């Protein structure tokens, strides 16, 4: 096995988290460039790639981390305990962010980005430890096909036919019955429980990629395979779109293939540029950010209260920034909103840099 640490993977993780913060914290939601917004329903924007890219990276990391631990002789019991503990901590922190800063438990949202990461990490971690790559591949295929058939053939309860509309589909109905607490969109949630099922396959695709990267093939061969398979998956997802539309909100099977293919090609390109050709300087920002990726994401959520809700002089900091540059200096509102988002990414980079310099790596 080749346990060479991939700088490209660390950078990929960091840039993905930075992009997640960028799109989550604009100067104002009233003025945002379309590519920095999620698509309302069917279709895809660059913003819709961020979460599946991160779940794909989680899969690659699972393959690398657990293959190495098993090879080093770490007792399986210890591996299982750490897997369960880490998943529980990530889920708990997700609940904390949903409660923060008012801690109104009556209005708690149980779903969320970190909660989905925790669930997917737990299930895929056990799947990786208990099965081989062939079983994982078959599991992924079965899930995607079963989800497609269920969503498009089973009549949505309350309707006489299958529906794929916002709040009117099998996933939304399932969540209305089994997902406790408040839902993000009132009657449905983009991180709901049923749509978490196909998101497992996004991480499985990363696990399979990790296993392949650990093989004895040359890195040049690996990059070629990543690019070819990535192109085929993206093409398959685009074709599947015509019968099961690409949709992040319900994490359709076509969305899984399309985004996993793009993730494969992105990682392949970065491995070629960074790990083969040696162009590493531009990756430093991503490596620093990615070293404590979830920690930085959580810090961004905590700091968001002070930058978006706490008022100074009658306005929050983001509103003061927007008033100064957009209204007083006459700059384009969408550009000012993006400037603020970039500034916020820079602010969250400061603790990431401090942790990196002190070699502190917090594993939630």
C-alpha angles and dihedrals in degrees: 000000000000107000094177108148110244111226086189092060092049090049092046089054093048096047089048093054091045089052090049091055091044094058095039097054113044122160088254133352090224092070116040130138109249095241088059092057130077114249110258095236131323117027134039142260130188088263090060090061095062102077096043090047089055093048089049089053089049088057093051090048091050091055093048098043100044096040089055094046093049091048091050090056099250108167112255091229090061091048092051093048092050091047092052093043094050092047091050092050093050091048092048092050089050090055089047092055090049090053097042129137103004100031095213100171092185088066097042118148109212095189124071146123096284092042091055091047089052094050094045093045092051097047096040091045091057091042090055094047095046103039142039126247093265092057090046091052093049090047091053093049093048092049093050094048094043092049091049093050093045094049095045103035107033110082111242108248108257092029132073095232142033112283132200099184128120108284090355106089139085094266092053091047091049091051092047088058103038110018109091126212131016121342122219095237097034098248099029141025130217089217094046124147103254093049088051087072096071090039086067087066091056088060092041088057087055092049091052089049091051092051090050092049089053091057124105096253118118117266090244090057091046092054092050091051092048092051095046096045090043091053091048093049093048091049091048091050091050091052093045087054090077092065100024108024122228103257129162095192092066094022094232122204090249088053090054094052095042096050095039089053091051090047090053092051092045092051091044091052092048093048089051094048099038111025099031105030093030100232095151108142095084091053096063094093091051094045092052093046093044095050089076099017102154092037091056091047090054092047089052089055093049095046089048090079092060095044100040109025111025109088126218116185091356096304135080118243094257091051091049090051091048094046092050099048103028105033103026101033096032098233119157108278095225091049091050090049090053091046089056092049090052090048090052090051087053092050092052089048090066097070089040090055093047092051091047094050091050090046091238111151113182113205108196 
